[in-house]
Amino acid sequence: MRFAVEQWAPEYGTPLGAELEAASAVPDVDVEVPADKWTPLESHGRPAESVLFIDGVRRVDANVWIDREDGAPLLGLCATYAAGAVRCDGEAKLVAAEVRRGLFTSAPAEAVVTKHGTYAVRATAGSSPEELWLGLQQRMGELEREVAATQSDAELVVVDGPLTGRQHVPGGVGYVKTHRVQYLSPALQAVMTALLPGQRTPLFLTTTSWSRYSWYTRLPGGGDAPLSGVVRCEAGADTDVVVARRLADLVSVTLPRFASAAHKDPRAPQNLYPIGGLERELRRRLGDQQLLFRALRVAAAR
């Protein structure tokens, strides 16, 4: 029996979802190279000299129940979220970090003031756990866009995660570490798994609520598992394919410089060093969860 051990630490799962979902729209895989000519592509050119990495983190500090005069209490979330940016241009430097607290609910509500922070009302479409979490995710994405808008002179902007909801970040490229959607046919997936470090697949175009170019590239330092080191990148399709090709090449020759090593990061090599460092700093700035939880209980008892 032959087998390969996934390099990611088990507590982080795997880069490949347990079961890939089919893409909601059939992608156009002929935009750069006809499907029957697909093969791993070498990326040419120099790496970007200045790269801005943007990421956000969020945390639920407490689940709350909000009383209503005309019905049963509704569920809400008191949560803290943050977004920041690291610029790499010969050195890595934290250039922005913003923290917000919010009361996420669909019920009529007022801001919750505690000794250690105020949770401003953040209206959501509904009160189910999924709708509350989506509201939190959307607000974090908005904060990431605000952070990106203050940093406009980088040659390349890498946003951790899908670009959905953040496609208006100027020059933004979505960086997806975990594969949950199956975009390619089995024949084209074989091209993806055959990638060597630094190579990429041809572009493919997906149109849902917005249009985007995507491609897969492999980072160095992965193990023998089929998708070790393989990430999906995406960019808005409001440009022509020639410009998109140049961007894909730029990303594919730049990202290997930032790939993490297994002895330093449990999600190596996909969890890039600047992103990992930014996540740790933002989580530190969220504050002590237990302290905030106790402060919320005191506020509720008033």
C-alpha positions in Angstrom: 0.0 0.0 0.0 1.3 3.4 -0.9 0.1 6.5 0.9 1.1 10.1 1.6 0.9 12.0 4.8 -0.8 15.4 4.7 1.7 18.1 5.9 -0.9 20.3 7.6 -1.3 19.6 11.4 -4.4 17.4 11.9 -6.2 20.0 14.0 -6.3 22.3 10.9 -7.9 19.6 8.7 -6.6 19.4 5.2 -6.3 21.8 2.3 -8.9 19.7 0.5 -12.4 19.8 1.9 -14.0 16.6 3.0 -16.2 16.7 -0.1 -15.8 19.2 -2.8 -18.9 21.1 -3.9 -19.7 21.5 -7.6 -19.2 25.0 -8.9 -22.5 26.9 -9.0 -21.6 28.1 -12.5 -19.6 26.2 -15.2 -16.3 28.1 -15.7 -14.9 29.1 -19.0 -11.6 27.2 -19.1 -10.7 28.4 -22.6 -10.0 32.0 -21.8 -6.2 31.7 -21.9 -5.5 28.2 -23.3 -8.0 25.9 -25.0 -9.0 23.1 -22.6 -7.4 20.4 -24.8 -4.1 22.3 -24.6 -4.0 22.7 -20.8 -0.6 22.0 -19.3 1.4 23.4 -16.3 2.6 26.9 -17.2 5.9 28.5 -16.2 5.6 32.0 -14.8 8.0 34.5 -16.2 9.2 37.8 -15.0 10.5 39.3 -11.7 8.8 39.0 -8.3 6.9 42.0 -7.1 9.1 44.4 -5.1 6.3 45.6 -2.8 3.5 43.3 -1.6 0.7 44.2 0.7 -0.9 41.3 2.6 -4.4 41.9 4.0 -6.3 39.7 6.4 -9.0 39.8 9.0 -9.9 37.8 12.1 -13.1 37.6 14.1 -14.2 36.1 17.4 -17.6 35.6 19.1 -17.2 37.0 22.7 -20.7 35.9 23.8 -24.0 34.7 22.6 -26.8 37.0 23.8 -30.6 36.9 23.9 -32.3 40.1 23.3 -35.8 40.6 24.8 -38.7 41.8 22.6 -41.9 43.3 23.8 -43.9 41.5 21.1 -42.3 38.1 21.0 -39.8 35.6 22.2 -36.2 36.7 22.7 -33.9 36.7 19.7 -30.4 35.4 19.4 -27.5 37.8 18.9 -23.8 37.8 18.9 -21.4 40.1 20.7 -18.3 39.8 18.6 -14.9 41.4 18.0 -13.3 41.6 14.6 -10.2 43.1 13.2 -8.4 43.7 9.9 -4.9 44.7 9.1 -2.1 44.9 6.5 1.5 43.9 6.3 3.8 45.5 3.7 6.8 43.5 2.5 9.3 45.5 0.5 12.6 44.1 1.8 11.2 44.0 5.3 7.9 43.0 6.7 6.1 45.8 8.5 2.6 46.1 10.1 1.2 49.2 8.4 -2.5 49.1 9.5 -4.6 47.4 12.2 -8.2 48.2 13.0 -10.4 46.5 15.7 -14.1 46.8 16.0 -16.7 45.3 18.4 -20.3 44.8 17.4 -23.7 43.4 18.6 -24.9 41.4 15.6 -28.7 41.0 15.7 -31.9 41.5 13.7 -33.8 42.7 16.8 -34.3 46.3 17.7 -31.3 47.0 20.0 -29.0 49.5 21.6 -25.2 49.5 21.8 -23.9 47.4 24.7 -21.4 49.5 26.8 -19.0 47.6 29.0 -16.0 48.5 31.1 -13.7 47.2 28.4 -15.4 48.2 25.2 -18.6 49.2 23.4 -20.5 46.8 21.1 -22.2 48.9 18.5 -25.3 47.6 16.9 -24.7 45.7 13.6 -28.0 44.8 11.9 -28.3 41.4 10.3 -30.8 39.9 7.9 -32.0 37.3 10.4 -31.4 35.8 13.8 -30.3 32.2 12.8 -26.7 31.4 13.8 -25.8 31.2 10.1 -27.2 34.7 9.4 -25.5 36.2 12.4 -22.1 34.6 11.4 -22.6 35.9 7.8 -23.2 39.4 9.2 -20.0 39.2 11.2 -18.1 37.9 8.1 -19.5 40.8 5.9 -18.5 43.4 8.4 -15.0 42.0 8.7 -14.8 42.1 4.8 -15.9 45.8 4.9 -13.2 46.5 7.4 -10.6 44.8 5.2 -11.6 47.0 2.3 -11.3 50.1 4.5 -7.8 49.0 5.5 -6.8 48.3 1.9 -8.1 51.8 0.8 -5.5 53.4 3.1 -2.6 51.6 1.5 -2.5 52.3 -2.3 1.1 52.1 -3.4 1.9 48.4 -3.3 2.7 46.6 -6.6 0.7 43.6 -5.5 -2.2 43.3 -2.9 -2.9 39.8 -1.6 -6.2 39.3 0.3 -6.3 36.2 2.4 -9.3 34.2 1.4 -11.8 34.4 -1.5 -12.1 37.9 -3.0 -16.0 37.7 -2.9 -17.2 41.0 -1.3 -13.7 42.4 -1.5 -13.3 42.5 -5.3 -13.3 46.3 -5.2 -9.9 46.3 -3.4 -7.7 48.0 -6.0 -5.3 45.5 -7.5 -6.6 42.8 -5.1 -5.9 39.1 -5.6 -7.8 36.6 -3.5 -5.6 33.9 -2.0 -7.5 30.6 -1.1 -5.7 28.0 0.9 -8.5 25.5 1.3 -10.3 23.9 -1.6 -14.0 23.5 -1.1 -15.4 23.8 -4.7 -14.6 21.7 -7.7 -14.1 24.0 -10.6 -12.3 21.8 -13.0 -13.1 18.6 -14.9 -11.1 15.5 -13.9 -8.8 15.9 -16.9 -8.0 19.5 -16.0 -7.6 18.6 -12.3 -4.8 16.3 -13.4 -3.0 19.4 -14.7 -3.5 21.1 -11.4 -2.0 18.1 -9.4 0.9 17.9 -11.8 2.1 21.4 -11.0 5.6 21.9 -9.8 6.6 24.7 -7.4 6.3 28.0 -9.2 4.1 26.7 -12.0 0.5 27.6 -12.5 -2.6 26.4 -14.4 -4.0 28.5 -17.2 -6.7 31.0 -16.3 -10.3 30.1 -16.1 -13.3 32.5 -15.8 -16.2 32.0 -13.4 -19.3 34.2 -13.4 -21.8 34.2 -10.5 -22.8 37.4 -8.8 -19.5 38.8 -10.2 -16.9 37.6 -12.7 -13.4 36.6 -11.7 -10.4 35.0 -13.2 -8.9 32.1 -11.2 -5.8 29.9 -11.4 -4.0 27.4 -9.3 -0.3 27.6 -8.4 2.0 25.4 -6.3 4.2 26.7 -3.6 7.5 25.1 -2.6 7.9 23.0 0.5 4.8 20.9 0.3 4.8 17.1 0.9 3.7 14.3 -1.3 -0.1 14.7 -0.8 -1.8 15.6 -4.1 -2.6 19.2 -3.2 0.3 20.0 -0.9 1.3 23.6 -1.6 -1.4 24.1 -4.2 -3.5 27.3 -3.7 -6.1 29.0 -5.8 -5.8 32.7 -6.7 -8.5 34.9 -8.1 -8.8 38.4 -9.5 -11.7 40.5 -10.8 -12.4 40.0 -14.5 -12.9 43.7 -15.3 -9.8 43.6 -17.4 -8.7 41.7 -20.5 -7.0 38.3 -20.4 -3.6 39.7 -21.3 -3.5 41.9 -18.2 -4.9 39.0 -16.1 -2.2 36.7 -17.4 0.5 39.2 -16.4 -1.0 39.4 -12.9 -1.2 35.6 -12.6 2.5 35.3 -13.6 3.4 38.1 -11.1 1.6 36.3 -8.3 3.0 32.9 -9.1 6.6 34.1 -9.1 6.1 36.3 -6.0 4.3 34.0 -3.5 7.0 31.3 -3.2 9.2 33.8 -1.4 6.7 33.9 1.4 5.8 30.2 1.7 6.1 28.9 5.2 8.1 25.9 6.5 6.5 23.0 8.3 8.7 23.4 11.4 7.4 27.0 11.8 3.8 26.8 10.7 1.2 24.0 11.1 -0.4 24.9 7.7 2.8 25.1 5.7 3.5 26.0 3.1 0.1 27.6 2.2 -0.1 29.8 5.3 2.3 32.5 4.1 4.6 34.0 6.7 3.2 37.6 6.5 -0.4 36.3 6.8 0.5 34.1 9.7 2.2 36.9 11.5 -0.6 39.3 10.8 -3.2 36.8 12.1 -1.3 36.4 15.4 -1.0 40.2 15.9 -4.7 40.8 15.1 -5.8 38.1 17.5 -3.7 39.7 20.2 -5.4 43.0 19.6 -8.9 41.4 20.0 -8.3 41.5 23.8 -8.9 38.8 26.4 -12.0 36.9 25.6 -12.8 35.9 29.2 -12.3 39.4 30.4 -14.8 40.7 27.8 -17.2 37.8 28.5 -17.3 38.8 32.2 -17.7 42.5 31.3 -20.7 41.6 29.1 -22.3 39.6 32.0 -21.9 42.6 34.3 -23.5 44.9 31.7 -26.4 42.5 31.3 -27.0 42.5 35.0 -27.4 46.2 35.3 
